[in-house]
Amino acid sequence: MIQAWKATDDMILYAFTIFTSAFLLFQVQPLIGKWILPWFGGTPAVWTTCMLFFQVLLFAGYAYAHVLQKLTWRRQALVHGLLLGATLLVLPIIPGAGWKPEGAEDPVLRILLILGGAVGLPYFCLSATSPLLQAWFGRACPGRKPYALYALSNAGSLLALVSYPFVFEPVFRLRVQAVSWSWGYAGFAVLCGVCVWVAAKSRTDTGFAPVPAAAEAAAGPETRPAGMAGGRRVVFWFCFPAVSSIMLLAFTNQMCMDIATIPFLWILPLGVYLLSYILTFSGERFYRRPFHLSYMAVGMLFVVALLSKDNSLNLGLLVLYYTAALFFCCMVCHGELYRLRPEPARLTAFYLTSSGGSALGGILAGVAAPLLFPMYLELHAGLLLCGALALACLFTDPACRLYRGRPRWVAALLIAALLGLGVGLSRQVSDFLGGNLAVRRNFFGVLRVYFCDVEGEDGRERQIRLCHGTTDHGMQFRDETKRQLPVSYYAPSSGIGLAVQHCPQQGPRRIGVVGLGAGTIAAWGRPGAQDVIRFYEINEQVRQLANEYFTYLKDSHAIVEIKMGDARLSLEEESRDGMNQRFDILALDAFSSDAIPVHLLTREAFVVYLRHLKPDGILAVHITNHHLNLNPVIAALADQFHLAAIGVSTDKDSDPGAYLSEWVLLTNNRVFLANPEVAAASEPLDVKPASRVLWTDDYSNLFRVLKKNPLNLRQWSSP
């Protein structure tokens, strides 16, 4: 009885320590990702790169835990104690400003270096905690089931992930979050030290006491290996996590491309991924092979259907279908992984192999895919790999009725279904690539250029469009008589159109533009006026496509300058060098698909903008967005800097080629504000003082500016 109580107390200690480590492990991911996001243009690829780093370091932590088990207890305690002490020396986890990129570096490599320097050592130690403590517990408490602790670890990870955007991000400033996390990590180090002391009581001179055979047998099915051969099992230990990792990143990218690149859609797939681990590793009752394989197949069919056509499906259902398909794919991968688990004596080798697979999946989806594929093809490849791996497992598992491909007709039917899936996905890719003039992909996303025929006043008119993700970022008429018209979001009736046409400046104008797109704003250059239009663009491929397929830049009557690099960092650098631009107009138009460049809409960013703007200049902010109402943010910034703010909304029938758009113009130029045409086309921002939200580099919260119906895009559909 006393031994049972002692084992229970020990398990509570181990469980609490593992839960705490997992919570800290996933709290630091969005925290540090949000910290460095502004340094790399606010692109969602920052999150993908962060996930790659964390998966690789997780593998390193598991490898450390596996190797450590081969040492004597004295050496284990010494090595791990030194590691814990070393991690405390790098706290708090706040990246220094010296890590900011200068514009020429490879963003992926730079992000990996920043993460390694800021959180690498603590994250490494946290990564090793779950397998290490499970191994210690399995030897200190023979006969107890350690795999339940892995499910608890994933539960802590899920809680951290869900709580961050709903609790920690809205309540605490970013610096407070980093300091609080550091104190929490120090508490974890103390807990881990107590676990070392508890484990020491069951040690021998050469290591932990071996698990008695009787105790191992008493553990029941938890310690009995599956009937599959050992070498084959190890291959599946590696492959199932690799495929599930690819599917996680693939579904995340696909949902962001089909809907919007917003953080809420980054958290949802990762939460589903962790939930599948929690359920499958909690026991065999949550994974039923026939049920989950059937629903995985149905989910794959739905995904192929969604990929094969331009769907007008309600976006709430679109999210549901993608999420459900990911869930069942992960349930199959992780359920089969749990079925193939080894006896506790090989626990660290099992986790090491599976984490290696996850890391490889992250590398393939996060690094290799953008280099190899011209578009998002990770989901296509992931679906095929998931189906093929599931069939391979069924055909090689002696416990399965399909072992060795029998009965033959069933095996042939399943293989034919997999081939049909491949044909369907191949046709979808072929149709997509064949319908575009150009498709380019890099760290900042997928760009494509395509023709579009629309009904105009004189019949059918041909347009050429630049699309980033699912959002058009520029358009030009092909007809020579209309080729130089400013269109899309920059038509004469738009906010930027009003600013350019009615700016009181009589001489040459200096116009700054954050975001190049197709270069449409260059069409506002006046003949003979010697206007200067200076673009700031972070994506080199945008500049290439704007010059190759559109003529706005070369046809412009203005002097066109293009500065490559993140706009805010470039403007800050110009300020330090004494090169204040003295813009008459500065336009902020740097949305990537629907991703919000939060770092361009903070108080600190506006300090930089106003430094480069003439005292009577106009700051034009493009806030057209499917999901977010940015008026409260702009109104708060206007209050902060004592600027008048007017909103200008444009519908698609106002000018030839015009798109729906919303702009906010901020200025102290009374002459401009008193202009009758400006006054007639605009209205003051109607935002109650209590609703205004001031974003800073240390605080921003997208939930506070969500529209009431964030998934209904019908009102914003492009013409």
C-alpha positions, -999 to 999 in steps of 0.1 A, spaced: 0 0 0 28 25 10 47 17 -22 15 23 -43 10 57 -26 47 65 -32 44 56 -69 13 77 -72 31 107 -56 60 102 -79 38 101 -109 21 133 -99 55 150 -96 66 137 -130 33 145 -146 33 181 -133 69 186 -144 62 172 -179 30 192 -182 48 224 -172 76 218 -197 52 212 -225 32 243 -216 63 264 -217 75 247 -249 44 259 -268 40 292 -251 74 303 -263 66 295 -299 39 322 -306 57 345 -282 91 346 -300 74 343 -334 54 374 -327 85 392 -315 105 387 -347 75 388 -371 80 426 -378 116 421 -388 106 400 -418 78 418 -433 50 402 -413 48 373 -437 32 340 -425 64 322 -437 80 334 -405 56 311 -386 65 282 -409 102 288 -403 97 290 -366 79 256 -366 108 241 -386 133 254 -360 112 240 -331 107 206 -348 144 202 -355 153 213 -319 127 189 -306 146 161 -324 178 173 -309 163 172 -274 150 137 -279 184 126 -292 200 141 -260 175 122 -238 183 90 -256 220 93 -253 218 104 -217 201 71 -208 233 53 -217 253 70 -190 256 61 -154 233 79 -130 261 101 -116 269 113 -151 233 118 -160 227 140 -130 259 160 -136 252 166 -173 216 175 -170 222 197 -140 249 216 -159 225 220 -188 197 233 -166 222 258 -150 234 269 -184 199 276 -197 193 300 -168 222 321 -179 205 331 -212 173 344 -195 153 365 -202 145 354 -238 145 388 -255 162 390 -289 184 421 -291 179 447 -318 212 437 -333 196 406 -347 174 427 -371 180 419 -407 197 444 -430 178 434 -461 203 412 -480 203 381 -458 184 349 -465 153 353 -442 151 316 -433 187 314 -422 184 346 -403 153 335 -385 170 302 -375 200 321 -361 178 345 -341 158 317 -326 189 297 -318 205 326 -300 174 338 -281 156 305 -271 177 277 -285 192 264 -252 160 266 -230 139 251 -258 164 223 -262 162 215 -225 124 216 -225 123 193 -256 143 167 -237 121 168 -207 92 146 -217 111 115 -230 138 119 -203 114 120 -174 92 93 -189 123 70 -190 132 79 -155 96 73 -143 95 39 -162 126 27 -143 118 44 -110 82 30 -110 83 -3 -128 49 -16 -139 34 18 -144 25 30 -179 47 59 -191 30 66 -224 1 83 -207 26 110 -197 32 117 -234 -5 124 -239 -4 147 -209 26 164 -224 6 171 -256 -23 183 -235 0 209 -219 11 219 -254 -24 223 -266 -34 244 -235 -5 267 -241 -13 271 -278 -50 279 -272 -45 301 -242 -19 324 -259 -41 343 -283 -71 343 -259 -54 350 -226 -18 360 -227 -16 381 -258 -46 403 -250 -37 409 -214 1 412 -213 26 433 -232 51 413 -252 81 422 -230 60 412 -199 52 379 -216 89 372 -222 100 381 -187 71 360 -172 80 331 -194 116 333 -182 105 332 -145 82 302 -153 112 285 -169 132 291 -137 104 274 -118 105 245 -142 142 241 -136 136 237 -99 109 210 -106 132 192 -129 159 192 -102 134 176 -77 126 149 -103 164 141 -105 165 137 -67 134 114 -67 148 93 -95 182 91 -77 165 70 -50 160 41 -74 194 42 -90 223 16 -89 259 24 -94 256 18 -132 223 34 -138 187 29 -129 175 -3 -115 164 -26 -143 127 -32 -147 118 -66 -133 103 -90 -159 73 -97 -137 66 -60 -133 69 -55 -171 46 -84 -178 21 -69 -153 19 -37 -173 -1 -57 -199 -6 -46 -235 13 -13 -228 46 -31 -229 39 -57 -255 53 -48 -289 31 -52 -320 35 -83 -342 54 -64 -369 91 -71 -373 114 -48 -354 132 -32 -383 100 -26 -401 85 -10 -370 113 15 -368 107 26 -404 71 33 -395 82 51 -363 100 75 -386 76 78 -415 43 83 -398 54 114 -379 72 127 -410 39 125 -430 18 140 -403 43 169 -400 41 175 -437 3 174 -435 2 199 -407 23 225 -426 5 217 -458 -30 222 -445 -19 254 -427 -5 269 -459 -36 258 -479 -61 273 -455 -41 306 -454 -41 307 -492 -78 299 -496 -90 321 -467 -65 345 -452 -30 344 -437 -41 352 -402 -27 338 -369 -60 322 -360 -56 298 -389 -20 289 -378 -32 279 -344 -62 258 -355 -42 231 -375 -15 229 -349 -42 224 -322 -58 196 -342 -24 180 -347 -17 180 -309 -52 168 -302 -47 137 -323 -15 129 -303 -34 134 -270 -62 110 -280 -41 83 -296 -15 82 -268 -41 82 -241 -50 46 -249 -62 23 -277 -98 31 -271 -96 64 -290 -82 50 -322 -103 25 -342 -84 16 -374 -114 9 -397 -133 39 -386 -105 64 -389 -91 50 -421 -126 53 -437 -130 89 -426 -95 97 -437 -104 85 -472 -136 106 -472 -116 136 -460 -91 132 -489 -119 131 -514 -133 164 -501 -99 180 -502 -94 169 -538 -128 183 -547 -119 216 -530 -86 218 -548 -100 210 -582 -122 240 -586 -127 276 -577 -152 270 -549 -177 295 -536 -183 274 -505 -191 291 -473 -158 297 -457 -169 284 -423 -175 250 -440 -142 253 -459 -124 256 -426 -144 227 -412 -136 204 -441 -99 212 -441 -96 208 -404 -116 175 -403 -94 161 -431 -63 170 -412 -76 156 -380 -84 122 -395 -51 120 -413 -32 128 -381 -54 103 -362 -44 76 -386 -7 85 -385 -5 89 -347 -28 60 -340 -7 36 -361 24 51 -344 9 42 -310 0 7 -321 36 2 -330 50 15 -298 78 -5 -281 83 -17 -246 93 11 -221 129 0 -222 131 13 -258 110 44 -251 137 71 -258 147 54 -290 110 54 -301 107 91 -293 140 99 -309 130 82 -342 96 97 -343 109 132 -336 134 127 -364 106 120 -387 87 151 -376 119 172 -381 124 158 -416 87 165 -425 92 201 -413 123 205 -434 106 191 -465 76 213 -461 93 244 -448 126 245 -467 126 221 -496 90 227 -509 94 265 -515 126 257 -535 113 228 -555 76 237 -561 63 267 -580 31 266 -560 17 251 -528 21 214 -536 29 202 -501 -8 192 -496 -9 172 -528 23 154 -519 11 149 -483 -22 133 -493 -4 108 -516 22 100 -490 -4 96 -462 -25 72 -483 5 52 -495 19 49 -460 -14 37 -446 -16 10 -472 20 -1 -466 12 -4 -429 -19 -25 -436 -1 -48 -459 28 -54 -436 10 -57 -402 4 -94 -393 -25 -83 -371 -44 -68 -401 -67 -88 -424 -50 -72 -454 -16 -86 -444 5 -93 -475 -21 -78 -498 -48 -104 -492 -75 -108 -504 -61 -97 -537 -92 -80 -550 -94 -57 -519 -57 -48 -522 -61 -41 -559 -91 -19 -552 -72 1 -526 -42 6 -548 -65 17 -576 -81 43 -553 -46 56 -544 -37 59 -581 -70 77 -587 -61 101 -560 -28 108 -577 -44 113 -611 -70 138 -596 -43 158 -579 -21 158 -610 -49 172 -631 -56 199 -606 -20 210 -607 -19 209 -645 -50 230 -648 -37 256 -623 -3 260 -639 -18 260 -674 -42 289 -666 -15 313 -655 11 333 -674 36 330 -645 36 314 -611 64 323 -587 70 311 -551 95 321 -524 96 329 -487 69 355 -490 43 333 -507 29 324 -541 25 350 -568 8 344 -601 0 365 -632 -30 357 -653 -54 370 -680 -90 378 -671 -118 388 -695 -145 410 -680 -176 428 -694 -169 465 -701 -187 494 -717 -174 484 -751 -179 447 -748 -154 421 -734 -122 437 -721 -90 418 -713 -71 425 -681 -39 411 -667 -38 406 -630 -12 400 -603 -25 377 -575 -8 370 -541 -24 340 -525 -61 345 -533 -61 383 -534 -56 404 -565 -28 429 -559 -29 447 -591 -45 449 -625 -39 465 -659 -60 468 -690 -44 453 -721 -61 479 -744 -36 506 -754 -61 534 -747 -67 522 -711 -32 508 -703 -21 538 -683 -53 542 -663 -49 539 -625 -73 511 -616 -81 484 -590 -76 498 -555 -59 530 -569 -87 544 -591 -94 582 -592 -123 578 -567 -101 558 -542 -85 573 -511 -50 574 -527 -66 588 -559 -82 617 -540 -49 623 -521 -28 625 -553 -54 646 -573 -61 672 -546 -28 674 -527 -22 712 -525 15 709 -534 20 728 -567 56 718 -577 71 683 -581 56 659 -557 74 632 -537 52 601 -531 63 572 -510 45 538 -514 50 509 -490 43 479 -513 49 477 -550 22 453 -563 19 458 -601 32 493 -597 -2 509 -604 4 540 -583 31 549 -608 3 558 -632 -4 589 -611 29 606 -622 21 639 -640 36 647 -674 64 673 -671 59 677 -633 91 658 -623 72 639 -597 91 612 -577 74 580 -567 95 559 -544 84 523 -537 94 501 -508 91 464 -516 104 434 -496 98 407 -523 122 406 -552 98 385 -572 71 412 -570 95 436 -587 104 411 -614 68 404 -622 58 441 -621 85 449 -647 80 418 -668 42 417 -672 30 452 -664 40 486 -679 30 510 -651 66 515 -640 82 521 -675 52 541 -688 51 564 -657 57 601 -662 72 602 -628 108 594 -617 103 559 -602 126 546 -575 124 511 -559 140 504 -525 142 467 -517 137 455 -481 112 458 -454 97 493 -456 99 501 -419 135 490 -416 144 508 -447 128 541 -435 145 537 -401 179 532 -418 173 563 -440 165 583 -409 197 572 -392 216 582 -423 200 616 -424 180 609 -456 146 620 -446 124 618 -477 100 647 -471 71 630 -488 40 649 -498 21 616 -497 31 583 -481 8 554 -490 8 522 -468 -3 493 -490 17 463 -479 -8 435 -473 4 401 -484 -29 384 -494 -49 393 -463 -20 391 -438 -19 421 -415 15 438 -413 10 447 -377 45 462 -374 35 488 -400 5 499 -380 21 506 -346 28 538 -327 65 534 -332 60 528 -370 40 560 -373 68 579 -356 91 568 -385 65 577 -411 59 612 -398 96 618 -397 97 612 -435 64 631 -442 62 669 -447 43 687 -419 13 692 -442 17 658 -459 -9 631 -463 -5 596 -449 -28 572 -469 -35 538 -453 -51 510 -473 -72 490 -449 -93 469 -473 -96 435 -455 -119 405 -455 -118 398 -418 -106 428 -398 -119 463 -392 -88 484 -388 -106 517 -383 -102 515 -345 -65 511 -349 -61 540 -373 -84 562 -352 -62 555 -321 -31 564 -340 -47 596 -353 -55 606 -317 -19 597 -306 -3 620 -332 -31 647 -333 -40 640 -370 -73 644 -387 -86 611 -402 -111 606 -429 -123 574 -445 -128 569 -482 -148 539 -495 -149 530 -532 -172 505 -549 -163 487 -581 -187 508 -603 -172 541 -594 -145 541 -621 -135 517 -649 -115 489 -635 -121 500 -599 -121 474 -570 -139 477 -537 -115 495 -514 -112 513 -481 -86 539 -474 -80 562 -444 -62 595 -450 -45 611 -421 -32 647 -423 -31 682 -407 -34 698 -441 -65 720 -437 -66 731 -473 -68 695 -485 -95 686 -459 -116 716 -469 -115 707 -506 -152 702 -516 -145 671 -537 -125 655 -508 -152 664 -483 -179 650 -506 -161 617 -511 -150 611 -475 -163 610 -440 -147 612 -406 -139 579 -389 -169 570 -367 -151 551 -340 -161 555 -303 -132 564 -280 -138 533 -260 -134 511 -291 -101 526 -303 -71 502 -301 -36 516 -300 -11 491 -313 25 493 -303 56 472 -310 49 457 -275 12 451 -278 -13 442 -306 -43 420 -306 -62 411 -338 -91 396 -319 -103 431 -308 -107 442 -344 -123 411 -359 -154 418 -380 -186 403 -367 -188 379 -396 -151 373 -404 -156 343 -427 -181 359 -451 -161 372 -480 -189 377 -504 -191 414 -497 -154 418 -506 -152 395 -536 -131 410 -564 -148 419 -596 
